[in-house]
């Protein structure tokens, strides 16, 4: 009986310790993203399907931000068809440029509040802003282990904590590799169940700096030969 009670108490201690560790990791990460006023990241994504019905999509992104108003995103889709588009705002005007079509849009912020500006904000939320809300998942997350990431272009391996987010009664799960030293997300594997397949989005932050910005990226000067248009379609 005494051995059973001791075992039960030990299991409780381990469970509580695990809960504390995951809470501390998520809260620390959320605090880093919340406090970042300027940031820059180089990102690559790969989207695949478990059934093969959806063609693989590979993209590269460059994002820069200077809160609260300046944002930039450069998107290069490598496959299944290649195109390149850049979006930015300095808080006064919003612009978009398709290097593929050599077309650009440049309007006051008010004119694009539900257009390019919304696309721009959505991309920054996806790759940066949402991580300041990680502490909301304290009760839906577990630490799966610790793992060293090898990131292309980075000579030193990156020690990470691997955390799984899984919210009951939802159709998605996400694994996050959070850099132990800086508390920054370096990799994500997001799985979402559809009717006939599961879509898997793998995101790798090749570089990320929460204290650097590309101020020169927020403003736009049309390249030679580019034509102005009233509407820029972002694929």
Buried (B, 14 or more C-beta within 10 A) or exposed (E): EEEEEEEEEEEEEEEEEEBEBBBEBBBBBBBBBEEBEBBBBBBBBBBBBBEEEBEEBBBBBBBBBBEEEBBBBBBBBBEEEEBBBBBBBBEEBBBBBBBBBEBBBBBEBEBBEEBBBEBBBEBBEBBBBEBBEBBEBBEBBBBBEEEEBEBEEEEEEBEBBBBBBBBEEEEBBBBBBBBBEBBBBBBBBBBBEEEEBBBBBBBBBBBBBBEBBBEEBBBBEBEEEBEEBEEBEBE
